[in-house]
Amino acid sequence: MEPQNDTKILEFLLLGLSEEQELQPLIFGLFLSMYLITVFGNLFIILAVNSDPHLHTPMYFFLSNLSFVDICFTSTTIPKMLQNMRTQSKVLTYEGCITQMYFFILFAVLDMFLLTVMAYDRFVAIYHPLHYMVIMNPWLCGLLVLVSWMMSALNSLLQSVMVLRLSFCTDLEIPHFFCEINQLIQLACSDMFLNEIVMYFAAAILGGGSFTGILYSYSKIVSSIQRISSAQGKYKAFSTCASHLSVVSLFYCTCLGVYLSSAATHSSHSSATASVMYTVVTPMLNPFIYSLRNKDIKRALERIIRKAGITLSWG
């Protein structure tokens, strides 16, 4: 008879990044700092885009959506990790684990889709500059974001439903700082072959399709830039997508690094440590990359800071 689980009393233990007690205050302070920087940095981007009429363009519309998703992405994992460290408890309920896994997959895939949409936006801006505003009209921009949300939600729902069919036994320790789907599946004492097939198939289709779309867009962008005769024109064309290319490289290189490190070491602890790069570091660096390399964002942020300073002085 197949062992059954009782989801009403089932609890998982998140082992975190390190079990050494002397490192806990350092890890807590580091992750709290990175989380606050991520939240406030991305909020500033959203505020800058919404408050400045000059930034009401497709590129900044997608950027503000990416910033919102990055805030949600980190908020699915870091607050619970900090709470566990604060209370010195590693317990996460079955329902909490499934919920965290659902939203983590949702926002991770949504991140990939938005990066792909932004690559397409840059492709249209450089390859069809005269028809850019006609092609990238508000209706199409909204539709692209809506489809990204729908596909991400459906994929996340499918992955979660597949996990719900599994039975779990007594060993419920997850060597990670959040409920990562691969680690969760490995704890099942029922047949997990179908789950692995669905998980890797979705990763190949969604992740591979997204990355292929980005590569195709940038191959067209490069070929278009090469046809520009003046050096100044080439620089201007490249600068319009430099920030996005930096973010794409950071996101996909860190994801690839996590995969290679876990495959090489076969260590769950190494995989958990490496995953910090794309789950925490990348969303934190995105606002800096876009604000430091983008004069429009910097001007909008400076205006917001000046207005805030005037308000405080009058207050």
Backbone bond lengths (Angstrom), bond angles and torsions (degrees), N, CA, C in turn:
res aa  C-N    CA-C-N  psi(-1)  N-CA   C-N-CA  omega(-1)  CA-C   N-CA-C  phi
1 M - - - 1.465 - - 1.534 109.31 -
2 E 1.352 116.10 137.44 1.469 120.44 -178.08 1.525 110.02 -72.94
3 P 1.332 117.97 131.82 1.464 119.68 179.96 1.516 111.03 -64.16
4 Q 1.321 116.31 139.03 1.456 121.35 -178.90 1.521 110.16 -110.24
5 N 1.307 116.21 153.88 1.453 120.62 177.58 1.516 110.42 -107.51
6 D 1.301 115.60 158.10 1.451 121.29 174.83 1.516 107.46 -112.28
7 T 1.333 116.03 99.06 1.461 120.04 -172.65 1.523 112.36 -68.16
8 K 1.341 117.54 -14.74 1.456 119.62 -179.18 1.528 111.86 -73.31
9 I 1.331 116.51 -27.39 1.460 118.75 -177.65 1.528 111.78 -117.35
10 L 1.334 116.35 0.29 1.453 120.48 -176.05 1.524 110.78 -70.27
11 E 1.345 116.81 132.70 1.458 122.34 178.16 1.517 109.84 -137.37
12 F 1.330 115.33 144.00 1.453 121.27 178.48 1.526 109.21 -108.89
13 L 1.322 115.21 156.45 1.457 121.76 176.97 1.524 108.94 -113.86
14 L 1.326 116.71 115.98 1.461 121.46 176.14 1.525 108.38 -87.11
15 L 1.324 116.69 111.96 1.463 120.58 -174.83 1.524 112.51 -76.62
16 G 1.338 117.47 -18.10 1.466 120.55 177.41 1.512 113.36 77.40
17 L 1.331 116.19 -162.14 1.464 121.98 -176.98 1.519 112.61 -88.06
18 S 1.315 116.54 -29.02 1.462 120.51 -178.69 1.524 109.36 -154.46
19 E 1.331 115.69 141.92 1.460 120.85 178.08 1.530 112.13 -98.02
20 E 1.329 117.13 0.53 1.460 120.96 179.14 1.526 109.63 -76.34
21 Q 1.314 116.57 120.49 1.455 122.32 -173.82 1.531 113.20 -63.26
22 E 1.345 116.76 -34.76 1.461 119.12 -177.91 1.531 112.23 -68.28
23 L 1.331 117.69 -19.41 1.462 121.05 179.56 1.528 112.68 -89.39
24 Q 1.319 117.86 -12.68 1.461 120.80 -174.41 1.528 113.25 -61.45
25 P 1.353 119.96 -45.60 1.478 118.62 177.88 1.526 112.88 -60.74
26 L 1.337 116.55 -38.73 1.464 120.17 179.13 1.520 110.91 -65.34
27 I 1.330 117.43 -45.42 1.463 121.66 179.86 1.526 110.32 -64.30
28 F 1.341 116.05 -41.84 1.464 120.48 179.68 1.533 110.46 -60.83
29 G 1.322 117.26 -48.43 1.457 120.86 -179.46 1.519 112.55 -64.28
30 L 1.328 116.07 -40.00 1.463 120.77 -179.34 1.527 111.20 -64.79
31 F 1.332 116.79 -47.35 1.460 120.09 -177.31 1.522 111.71 -72.26
32 L 1.327 117.29 -34.32 1.461 119.57 175.60 1.528 110.55 -63.28
33 S 1.328 116.50 -42.52 1.470 120.76 178.81 1.522 110.97 -63.28
34 M 1.323 116.75 -46.26 1.465 120.31 -179.14 1.524 111.33 -64.72
35 Y 1.330 116.32 -36.93 1.467 119.94 179.96 1.526 110.69 -66.81
36 L 1.331 116.91 -44.74 1.464 120.57 179.77 1.527 111.39 -64.70
37 I 1.331 116.48 -40.04 1.472 120.44 177.25 1.525 110.09 -62.94
38 T 1.327 116.38 -42.10 1.466 121.03 179.83 1.518 111.15 -62.49
39 V 1.324 116.73 -48.58 1.464 121.23 -177.12 1.522 110.98 -64.37
40 F 1.330 117.42 -52.19 1.459 120.23 -176.32 1.529 112.06 -70.99
41 G 1.338 116.95 -35.59 1.464 119.71 177.40 1.512 112.01 -62.78
42 N 1.332 117.20 -46.12 1.462 120.68 179.36 1.520 111.96 -71.82
43 L 1.340 117.34 -32.73 1.464 119.84 175.15 1.525 111.26 -63.52
44 F 1.328 116.79 -38.50 1.460 120.63 177.44 1.530 110.75 -62.81
45 I 1.346 116.66 -39.64 1.467 120.29 177.57 1.527 109.91 -62.20
46 I 1.338 117.07 -47.37 1.471 121.50 179.96 1.529 110.42 -61.16
47 L 1.334 116.08 -44.22 1.461 120.92 -179.74 1.522 111.17 -64.27
48 A 1.328 116.82 -41.09 1.466 120.96 -179.97 1.524 110.99 -63.48
49 V 1.318 116.32 -44.26 1.475 120.89 -178.43 1.523 110.86 -66.22
50 N 1.329 117.17 -42.69 1.465 120.51 -176.65 1.521 112.97 -74.70
51 S 1.336 117.69 -27.12 1.470 120.10 -175.43 1.526 113.84 -90.52
52 D 1.319 117.37 -18.49 1.470 120.42 -176.62 1.538 110.04 -106.42
53 P 1.326 118.90 114.73 1.477 121.26 179.82 1.522 113.17 -59.44
54 H 1.348 117.26 -27.62 1.464 120.19 179.89 1.534 112.10 -68.14
55 L 1.327 116.49 -17.86 1.465 120.56 -178.71 1.522 112.40 -99.48
56 H 1.325 116.72 9.84 1.465 120.05 178.37 1.526 109.39 -85.09
57 T 1.320 115.00 64.57 1.463 123.30 179.41 1.520 109.02 -125.67
58 P 1.347 117.92 164.06 1.471 120.10 -179.11 1.523 113.28 -54.82
59 M 1.337 117.96 -42.36 1.457 120.71 -177.03 1.524 111.24 -59.41
60 Y 1.330 116.93 -46.48 1.462 120.53 -178.17 1.527 112.23 -77.79
61 F 1.324 116.93 -24.58 1.461 120.36 172.68 1.523 109.95 -62.66
62 F 1.332 116.46 -46.42 1.469 120.47 177.72 1.532 110.86 -67.02
63 L 1.337 116.92 -36.21 1.459 120.53 179.64 1.531 111.09 -64.28
64 S 1.322 117.40 -42.06 1.461 120.17 179.17 1.524 111.16 -65.92
65 N 1.339 116.45 -35.28 1.467 120.02 175.40 1.530 111.03 -66.44
66 L 1.329 116.48 -40.40 1.462 120.44 177.61 1.525 110.96 -63.02
67 S 1.323 116.74 -41.14 1.468 120.88 178.84 1.525 110.91 -63.33
68 F 1.330 116.93 -41.68 1.463 120.77 177.68 1.524 111.13 -62.41
69 V 1.330 116.50 -43.93 1.462 120.89 179.64 1.529 111.04 -65.25
70 D 1.331 117.45 -37.57 1.469 120.50 178.16 1.525 111.48 -63.45
71 I 1.336 116.72 -38.61 1.468 120.01 176.53 1.533 109.98 -62.50
72 C 1.331 115.97 -46.68 1.467 120.42 179.47 1.523 111.37 -65.55
73 F 1.318 116.59 -37.22 1.472 122.31 -178.65 1.525 110.93 -59.53
74 T 1.325 116.00 -50.85 1.468 119.37 -179.30 1.529 111.49 -72.34
75 S 1.334 116.52 -28.46 1.465 119.86 -178.33 1.524 112.93 -72.46
76 T 1.316 117.91 -14.49 1.470 119.92 177.99 1.527 112.06 -77.66
77 T 1.326 117.53 -19.54 1.465 119.95 -173.82 1.525 114.11 -121.38
78 I 1.333 117.86 -47.37 1.461 120.97 -170.88 1.529 113.55 -65.38
79 P 1.339 120.27 -47.23 1.479 118.24 -179.61 1.522 113.58 -57.12
80 K 1.339 117.69 -41.12 1.466 120.23 178.81 1.521 110.94 -66.36
81 M 1.324 116.59 -38.80 1.462 120.48 177.30 1.530 110.79 -62.66
82 L 1.331 116.64 -44.80 1.463 120.93 179.45 1.528 111.10 -65.67
83 Q 1.324 116.56 -38.40 1.461 120.01 178.09 1.530 111.32 -63.20
84 N 1.335 115.52 -43.87 1.463 119.87 178.99 1.529 111.56 -61.98
85 M 1.327 116.03 -39.62 1.461 119.58 179.09 1.519 110.92 -69.77
86 R 1.325 116.29 -35.93 1.465 120.66 -179.37 1.529 110.70 -68.02
87 T 1.328 116.52 -41.88 1.473 120.71 -178.50 1.516 112.75 -90.90
88 Q 1.358 115.62 -2.75 1.465 121.15 -177.18 1.524 111.12 56.18
89 S 1.306 115.20 40.07 1.464 121.95 177.29 1.517 108.71 -123.71
90 K 1.307 117.27 137.78 1.462 122.37 -179.69 1.522 111.94 -107.95
91 V 1.321 116.41 6.52 1.460 121.19 -172.57 1.526 111.38 -78.97
92 L 1.333 115.59 136.80 1.460 122.80 171.91 1.526 107.10 -137.14
93 T 1.316 116.92 124.40 1.460 120.31 -177.26 1.527 111.32 -66.35
94 Y 1.312 114.92 163.34 1.471 120.97 178.35 1.530 110.11 -58.73
95 E 1.326 116.23 -47.62 1.469 120.44 -179.95 1.523 110.92 -63.31
96 G 1.344 116.05 -40.91 1.454 119.96 178.82 1.516 112.48 -64.77
97 C 1.321 116.08 -37.64 1.465 121.13 179.75 1.529 110.70 -66.08
98 I 1.335 116.76 -46.39 1.461 121.08 179.85 1.529 110.20 -63.81
99 T 1.331 116.55 -41.53 1.469 120.76 179.78 1.527 110.77 -64.06
100 Q 1.332 116.23 -45.52 1.462 119.64 179.26 1.524 110.97 -62.85
101 M 1.329 116.98 -42.42 1.462 120.71 179.10 1.522 111.06 -62.74
102 Y 1.339 117.09 -41.36 1.467 121.03 -179.82 1.529 111.01 -59.50
103 F 1.332 116.33 -50.90 1.458 119.43 -176.27 1.531 111.95 -72.07
104 F 1.328 117.03 -31.52 1.469 119.05 177.19 1.525 110.19 -63.63
105 I 1.340 117.13 -47.79 1.462 120.47 178.82 1.522 110.57 -63.65
106 L 1.343 116.18 -41.02 1.462 120.72 -179.93 1.524 111.44 -56.10
107 F 1.328 117.13 -52.77 1.459 120.33 -174.84 1.526 112.60 -77.08
108 A 1.339 118.01 -27.75 1.466 120.23 176.30 1.528 110.47 -66.22
109 V 1.336 116.44 -46.13 1.468 120.75 179.13 1.524 110.39 -68.88
110 L 1.329 116.50 -38.00 1.462 120.25 178.16 1.524 111.05 -62.66
111 D 1.324 116.81 -36.45 1.463 121.38 174.57 1.527 110.60 -57.44
112 M 1.335 116.03 -46.53 1.466 120.59 -179.87 1.521 111.46 -63.15
113 F 1.329 116.51 -44.23 1.463 119.84 -179.51 1.529 112.09 -63.64
114 L 1.328 116.53 -42.05 1.458 119.38 -179.84 1.523 111.80 -66.50
115 L 1.330 117.24 -37.31 1.465 120.12 175.53 1.530 110.83 -63.41
116 T 1.340 116.19 -36.03 1.461 120.44 177.28 1.519 111.04 -68.43
117 V 1.331 117.08 -43.94 1.464 121.65 177.94 1.524 110.57 -61.95
118 M 1.324 116.75 -39.53 1.466 120.22 178.87 1.523 111.26 -67.55
119 A 1.325 117.11 -33.77 1.468 120.15 175.48 1.521 110.34 -65.61
120 Y 1.335 116.51 -40.89 1.470 120.38 177.05 1.523 110.80 -63.74
121 D 1.335 116.37 -39.86 1.461 121.15 177.77 1.524 111.27 -60.35
122 R 1.337 117.23 -43.74 1.467 121.44 178.55 1.531 110.73 -67.00
123 F 1.332 116.45 -35.49 1.462 120.81 177.24 1.530 111.13 -62.06
124 V 1.335 116.66 -45.91 1.462 120.56 179.76 1.526 110.38 -65.55
125 A 1.345 116.87 -39.96 1.465 120.81 -178.35 1.520 112.06 -62.46
126 I 1.323 117.64 -35.24 1.466 121.21 -176.50 1.530 111.72 -94.62
127 Y 1.344 116.36 -37.52 1.468 120.33 -176.35 1.530 111.43 -81.71
128 H 1.337 117.79 -32.34 1.471 121.74 178.94 1.534 109.83 -130.69
129 P 1.328 117.71 62.87 1.478 119.97 -173.84 1.525 113.89 -61.98
130 L 1.326 117.85 -34.79 1.462 120.60 -176.83 1.528 112.29 -73.53
131 H 1.318 116.75 -25.44 1.461 120.79 -178.37 1.529 111.96 -109.93
132 Y 1.337 115.91 15.02 1.470 119.77 -174.04 1.524 112.63 -58.10
133 M 1.323 118.26 -52.14 1.458 121.40 -176.52 1.525 112.30 -69.69
134 V 1.326 116.54 -23.40 1.469 119.86 176.35 1.521 110.31 -74.90
135 I 1.348 115.43 -44.73 1.468 119.56 -179.66 1.524 110.77 -70.45
136 M 1.328 116.55 -51.67 1.459 121.23 -178.08 1.534 110.01 -88.64
137 N 1.310 115.75 59.84 1.461 120.91 179.14 1.531 110.02 -77.83
138 P 1.326 117.84 163.36 1.479 120.56 -177.39 1.521 113.41 -55.70
139 W 1.326 117.32 -35.84 1.469 120.08 -179.31 1.522 110.91 -64.07
140 L 1.340 116.95 -45.43 1.464 120.44 179.81 1.525 110.89 -66.51
141 C 1.327 117.73 -41.37 1.471 121.18 -179.98 1.529 110.57 -61.01
142 G 1.333 115.81 -45.79 1.456 119.49 177.79 1.512 112.19 -63.31
143 L 1.338 116.42 -39.42 1.464 120.76 179.56 1.520 111.58 -64.86
144 L 1.332 117.42 -41.41 1.462 121.18 179.45 1.526 111.41 -62.32
145 V 1.325 116.75 -42.15 1.470 120.75 178.46 1.525 110.39 -67.76
146 L 1.343 116.77 -41.75 1.465 120.87 -179.71 1.528 111.35 -63.51
147 V 1.328 116.89 -44.35 1.468 120.75 178.81 1.526 110.47 -63.81
148 S 1.332 116.90 -38.33 1.469 120.61 177.58 1.522 110.79 -61.24
149 W 1.335 116.50 -44.48 1.469 120.72 177.65 1.525 111.17 -62.29
150 M 1.323 117.01 -44.47 1.468 121.03 -176.64 1.519 111.39 -65.22
151 M 1.323 117.34 -45.62 1.463 120.66 -179.23 1.526 111.07 -66.23
152 S 1.325 116.66 -38.94 1.463 120.76 178.64 1.530 110.53 -65.56
153 A 1.331 116.13 -42.84 1.462 120.37 -179.63 1.522 111.65 -65.88
154 L 1.327 117.22 -40.93 1.461 120.39 179.45 1.526 111.32 -65.71
155 N 1.330 116.34 -42.17 1.460 119.86 178.05 1.520 111.04 -63.61
156 S 1.326 116.45 -44.69 1.460 120.35 179.58 1.518 111.73 -63.77
157 L 1.337 116.36 -38.65 1.465 120.61 177.81 1.528 110.88 -64.66
158 L 1.330 116.32 -42.36 1.462 120.48 178.88 1.524 110.98 -61.78
159 Q 1.331 116.93 -46.51 1.462 121.01 -179.92 1.530 110.87 -61.55
160 S 1.323 117.05 -40.41 1.465 121.03 -178.84 1.524 111.48 -68.79
161 V 1.315 116.61 -42.06 1.470 120.57 178.51 1.527 110.40 -62.94
162 M 1.332 116.35 -37.97 1.465 119.84 178.84 1.527 111.24 -64.75
163 V 1.332 117.18 -35.07 1.473 120.79 178.17 1.523 110.30 -71.75
164 L 1.340 117.15 -34.73 1.465 121.22 -178.08 1.532 112.63 -62.49
165 R 1.320 116.96 -24.42 1.461 120.03 -179.67 1.531 112.83 -79.50
166 L 1.336 117.31 -10.54 1.456 121.37 -177.24 1.520 111.60 -80.41
167 S 1.334 115.56 152.27 1.455 122.18 172.56 1.521 108.74 -106.61
168 F 1.332 115.73 140.97 1.458 121.19 -179.58 1.515 109.87 -118.18
169 C 1.328 115.08 146.21 1.461 120.50 -176.92 1.528 110.23 -102.26
170 T 1.306 117.15 -131.42 1.462 120.61 -172.35 1.523 113.86 -97.14
171 D 1.331 118.18 -30.42 1.461 120.98 -177.72 1.526 108.65 -82.11
172 L 1.318 118.02 97.20 1.468 122.74 -173.09 1.518 112.23 -119.32
173 E 1.335 116.39 33.44 1.458 121.11 177.51 1.527 110.11 -91.47
174 I 1.338 115.93 124.56 1.462 121.94 178.63 1.524 108.35 -104.33
175 P 1.323 119.04 111.99 1.475 121.36 -178.27 1.522 111.92 -76.53
176 H 1.310 116.21 60.27 1.463 122.41 -176.57 1.517 108.43 -153.71
177 F 1.354 116.99 171.32 1.455 118.98 177.77 1.533 111.57 -99.34
178 F 1.333 117.46 3.96 1.460 121.94 172.16 1.528 108.79 -151.41
179 C 1.328 116.12 171.55 1.465 121.57 -176.50 1.531 109.24 -79.49
180 E 1.290 116.94 82.70 1.462 122.42 -178.72 1.531 109.25 -81.04
181 I 1.328 117.15 133.42 1.454 121.34 -169.41 1.520 113.19 -61.29
182 N 1.308 118.52 -40.21 1.457 120.77 -179.09 1.527 111.30 -65.48
183 Q 1.337 115.83 -42.66 1.466 120.03 177.62 1.523 110.86 -65.28
184 L 1.316 116.99 -36.63 1.460 121.40 -179.54 1.522 111.15 -67.06
185 I 1.321 116.69 -42.47 1.464 121.03 -179.90 1.522 111.03 -63.20
186 Q 1.332 116.07 -36.65 1.463 119.64 -178.53 1.536 112.49 -64.67
187 L 1.337 117.54 -19.33 1.460 121.20 -179.95 1.526 112.89 -84.19
188 A 1.319 117.09 -9.89 1.469 120.53 -176.66 1.522 111.03 -69.55
189 C 1.332 115.57 143.40 1.461 119.80 175.69 1.523 110.80 -105.59
190 S 1.326 117.26 9.16 1.459 121.85 172.17 1.524 108.58 -106.75
191 D 1.306 116.44 176.08 1.468 121.48 -177.32 1.526 109.92 -65.07
192 M 1.337 116.69 122.75 1.469 121.35 -177.10 1.520 112.02 -113.17
193 F 1.334 117.30 12.70 1.462 120.96 -176.86 1.523 111.19 -61.45
194 L 1.342 116.84 -45.29 1.467 120.42 -179.08 1.518 110.90 -64.46
195 N 1.334 116.40 -38.18 1.467 119.84 178.18 1.522 111.66 -61.15
196 E 1.331 116.24 -43.37 1.460 120.06 -179.42 1.526 110.98 -66.54
197 I 1.340 115.97 -38.34 1.470 119.56 178.16 1.528 109.99 -61.32
198 V 1.343 116.50 -48.68 1.465 120.97 -179.25 1.529 110.69 -63.46
199 M 1.331 116.70 -42.83 1.465 120.96 -177.71 1.525 111.50 -62.82
200 Y 1.333 117.29 -49.16 1.466 119.91 -178.06 1.518 112.41 -72.83
201 F 1.333 116.44 -31.81 1.465 119.59 177.65 1.524 110.07 -66.08
202 A 1.342 115.92 -44.54 1.468 120.14 178.73 1.526 110.61 -63.72
203 A 1.338 116.59 -40.89 1.467 120.19 179.23 1.527 110.56 -63.02
204 A 1.331 116.51 -41.04 1.463 120.36 -179.22 1.526 111.55 -68.02
205 I 1.342 115.91 -43.42 1.467 119.92 -177.11 1.533 110.99 -72.33
206 L 1.321 116.55 -51.58 1.467 119.80 -175.56 1.527 112.16 -75.17
207 G 1.351 115.47 -50.70 1.463 118.58 179.98 1.516 112.14 -68.11
208 G 1.338 116.19 -46.10 1.466 120.05 179.62 1.513 111.96 -65.98
209 G 1.351 116.56 -40.65 1.464 120.16 178.71 1.518 111.68 -64.61
210 S 1.334 115.81 -41.95 1.468 120.29 178.41 1.524 111.21 -62.43
211 F 1.328 115.98 -47.03 1.462 119.81 -178.35 1.526 111.03 -66.23
212 T 1.333 117.33 -37.04 1.461 121.13 177.60 1.522 110.68 -64.24
213 G 1.341 116.70 -41.00 1.454 120.47 178.22 1.522 111.88 -62.72
214 I 1.324 116.26 -39.63 1.468 120.39 178.55 1.525 110.67 -66.63
215 L 1.333 116.65 -44.28 1.466 120.36 178.76 1.521 111.66 -62.05
216 Y 1.338 116.10 -40.76 1.470 119.65 179.56 1.529 110.20 -64.73
217 S 1.336 116.80 -44.52 1.461 120.73 -179.75 1.522 111.24 -59.95
218 Y 1.327 116.41 -44.33 1.460 119.58 -177.46 1.527 112.54 -75.40
219 S 1.320 117.78 -26.05 1.464 118.76 173.76 1.524 110.04 -66.30
220 K 1.338 116.32 -38.69 1.461 120.22 176.57 1.527 110.94 -69.62
221 I 1.327 116.07 -37.59 1.471 120.35 178.20 1.521 110.91 -62.67
222 V 1.333 116.98 -45.72 1.469 121.43 -179.68 1.520 110.80 -62.70
223 S 1.341 116.62 -44.56 1.469 119.38 179.37 1.523 111.47 -64.24
224 S 1.335 116.97 -33.80 1.462 120.85 178.24 1.525 110.78 -70.97
225 I 1.340 117.03 -41.11 1.470 121.20 179.80 1.526 110.57 -64.93
226 Q 1.322 117.31 -36.59 1.467 121.07 -179.30 1.522 112.24 -64.12
227 R 1.329 116.29 -25.26 1.462 119.57 -179.23 1.528 112.72 -82.41
228 I 1.344 116.31 -9.22 1.469 119.76 177.55 1.529 108.84 -75.86
229 S 1.317 116.76 130.95 1.467 120.59 -172.76 1.529 112.75 -77.87
230 S 1.334 117.95 -43.10 1.463 120.24 -174.51 1.526 111.58 -84.06
231 A 1.331 115.25 145.28 1.467 120.61 178.01 1.524 111.08 -66.02
232 Q 1.344 116.44 -35.87 1.461 120.24 178.95 1.524 111.18 -65.85
233 G 1.328 115.87 -38.71 1.461 120.46 177.92 1.515 111.88 -65.56
234 K 1.338 116.53 -39.11 1.456 120.44 177.31 1.529 111.41 -64.78
235 Y 1.331 115.37 -42.00 1.466 119.55 -179.94 1.522 110.69 -64.92
236 K 1.319 117.13 -42.97 1.460 121.17 -179.54 1.523 110.80 -63.62
237 A 1.348 116.51 -41.35 1.464 120.57 179.94 1.530 110.71 -66.17
238 F 1.327 116.14 -42.14 1.463 119.13 -179.14 1.521 111.81 -69.16
239 S 1.339 116.71 -36.20 1.467 120.15 -177.59 1.512 112.35 -65.01
240 T 1.354 117.36 -23.79 1.464 119.68 180.00 1.529 112.63 -70.03
241 C 1.340 116.54 -20.17 1.469 118.63 -179.05 1.526 112.50 -121.96
242 A 1.335 117.44 7.87 1.468 120.51 -177.38 1.518 111.91 -64.47
243 S 1.333 116.99 -43.47 1.464 120.32 -179.00 1.520 110.89 -63.41
244 H 1.322 115.25 -46.32 1.468 119.15 -179.91 1.521 111.33 -62.98
245 L 1.332 116.80 -40.75 1.456 120.26 179.11 1.524 110.88 -63.39
246 S 1.321 117.13 -36.99 1.474 121.21 177.61 1.520 110.65 -63.61
247 V 1.342 117.08 -44.20 1.465 121.59 -179.72 1.529 110.69 -66.02
248 V 1.319 116.41 -42.88 1.475 120.59 178.43 1.524 110.39 -60.62
249 S 1.330 116.26 -46.45 1.465 120.30 -179.78 1.521 110.73 -61.21
250 L 1.330 116.83 -43.00 1.466 121.25 -179.18 1.518 110.82 -64.19
251 F 1.329 117.39 -45.55 1.466 121.84 -177.02 1.529 111.58 -65.48
252 Y 1.323 116.45 -51.62 1.462 119.45 -174.71 1.531 112.28 -74.95
253 C 1.312 117.80 -32.95 1.470 119.93 177.39 1.521 111.06 -66.89
254 T 1.344 116.86 -40.05 1.469 119.38 178.31 1.521 110.98 -68.57
255 C 1.339 117.43 -40.70 1.468 120.44 176.67 1.530 110.73 -60.84
256 L 1.338 116.01 -44.26 1.451 120.30 178.36 1.523 110.89 -64.99
257 G 1.331 116.61 -37.83 1.456 120.56 178.01 1.515 112.10 -63.35
258 V 1.347 117.13 -38.93 1.463 121.03 176.84 1.519 110.57 -62.87
259 Y 1.330 115.91 -44.75 1.460 120.02 -179.21 1.528 111.31 -63.34
260 L 1.335 116.69 -45.47 1.461 120.44 -178.24 1.527 111.75 -67.53
261 S 1.341 116.51 -39.00 1.464 119.61 -179.14 1.522 111.31 -66.97
262 S 1.329 116.85 -40.11 1.460 119.63 179.90 1.520 110.80 -71.28
263 A 1.347 116.14 -34.78 1.462 119.40 179.38 1.525 111.27 -71.40
264 A 1.337 116.94 -33.51 1.462 120.79 -177.26 1.526 112.02 -78.74
265 T 1.332 115.71 -41.24 1.471 118.66 -174.70 1.521 113.26 -94.53
266 H 1.339 116.92 -21.60 1.475 122.22 -175.18 1.529 110.55 55.18
267 S 1.310 116.59 29.94 1.462 121.60 -178.22 1.519 109.57 -111.69
268 S 1.330 116.35 123.98 1.454 121.10 178.68 1.523 110.76 -66.05
269 H 1.343 116.45 -35.90 1.460 120.12 179.53 1.522 110.89 -64.92
270 S 1.332 117.50 -41.79 1.464 121.14 178.29 1.519 110.81 -64.50
271 S 1.331 116.51 -38.87 1.458 120.63 178.38 1.516 111.06 -65.05
272 A 1.341 117.01 -40.91 1.459 121.02 179.09 1.519 110.99 -64.09
273 T 1.323 116.68 -42.25 1.472 120.90 179.46 1.522 110.72 -65.78
274 A 1.334 116.38 -43.10 1.463 120.41 -179.20 1.522 111.69 -67.50
275 S 1.328 117.95 -32.73 1.466 121.17 -178.12 1.526 112.37 -67.36
276 V 1.333 116.86 -16.42 1.466 120.22 176.12 1.527 110.22 -58.49
277 M 1.331 116.75 -30.61 1.457 121.03 -176.63 1.528 111.92 -61.06
278 Y 1.337 117.80 -48.60 1.462 117.97 -176.18 1.523 113.10 -92.47
279 T 1.348 118.25 -18.12 1.450 120.17 179.36 1.525 113.05 -88.29
280 V 1.334 117.44 -26.69 1.463 120.92 -175.52 1.531 112.01 -123.86
281 V 1.325 116.51 -51.71 1.477 120.41 -172.78 1.529 111.62 -67.89
282 T 1.328 117.49 -46.02 1.467 120.11 -177.75 1.527 112.86 -61.48
283 P 1.357 119.93 -49.77 1.475 118.88 176.29 1.522 113.40 -60.44
284 M 1.342 116.91 -29.14 1.459 120.18 178.91 1.527 111.30 -72.27
285 L 1.333 117.42 -37.20 1.462 120.96 -176.45 1.524 113.56 -81.38
286 N 1.335 118.08 -22.58 1.461 121.11 -177.11 1.531 113.44 -53.87
287 P 1.346 119.96 -47.73 1.473 119.01 179.07 1.526 113.02 -61.39
288 F 1.334 117.21 -36.62 1.461 120.14 178.88 1.526 110.83 -66.73
289 I 1.330 115.99 -41.45 1.467 120.02 -179.37 1.519 110.45 -62.37
290 Y 1.338 116.92 -45.76 1.462 120.14 -177.80 1.526 112.72 -73.54
291 S 1.338 117.46 -36.18 1.462 118.96 -177.85 1.522 112.21 -77.55
292 L 1.342 116.99 -36.02 1.465 119.62 -178.05 1.518 112.23 -75.43
293 R 1.326 117.04 -29.15 1.461 120.56 -177.05 1.523 112.59 -100.52
294 N 1.319 117.14 4.65 1.459 119.60 -174.23 1.528 109.62 -128.51
295 K 1.325 116.38 113.82 1.458 120.71 -177.32 1.527 111.93 -68.07
296 D 1.336 117.50 -35.04 1.463 120.46 -179.66 1.524 111.11 -64.33
297 I 1.337 116.33 -43.40 1.466 120.33 178.78 1.523 110.10 -64.75
298 K 1.341 116.56 -42.38 1.471 120.14 -179.41 1.527 110.96 -62.54
299 R 1.329 117.16 -41.74 1.469 120.18 179.13 1.525 110.94 -65.05
300 A 1.343 116.44 -40.72 1.465 120.08 179.41 1.527 110.84 -65.20
301 L 1.323 116.64 -41.21 1.466 120.60 178.77 1.521 111.35 -66.14
302 E 1.334 116.57 -38.42 1.470 120.28 178.03 1.522 111.19 -63.59
303 R 1.343 116.87 -38.89 1.459 120.22 177.87 1.526 110.98 -65.63
304 I 1.344 116.06 -40.05 1.468 119.98 178.69 1.524 110.45 -63.74
305 I 1.328 116.44 -43.07 1.474 120.76 -179.92 1.518 110.76 -65.13
306 R 1.342 117.42 -41.09 1.466 120.88 178.54 1.526 110.91 -63.52
307 K 1.323 116.95 -43.91 1.466 120.78 179.15 1.530 110.35 -63.40
308 A 1.344 115.64 -41.49 1.461 119.29 178.90 1.525 110.77 -63.87
309 G 1.349 116.94 -38.13 1.460 121.22 178.36 1.514 111.85 -65.69
310 I 1.341 116.19 -40.44 1.468 119.92 178.70 1.521 110.72 -66.14
311 T 1.342 116.44 -41.13 1.465 121.03 179.28 1.527 111.53 -62.60
312 L 1.336 115.58 -42.97 1.463 119.73 -179.75 1.522 111.08 -66.46
313 S 1.341 116.56 -39.53 1.465 119.64 -178.85 1.533 110.64 -66.27
314 W 1.357 116.80 -38.20 1.456 119.63 176.93 1.514 111.33 -71.53
315 G 1.349 115.80 -31.73 1.468 118.55 179.42 1.512 111.15 -70.87
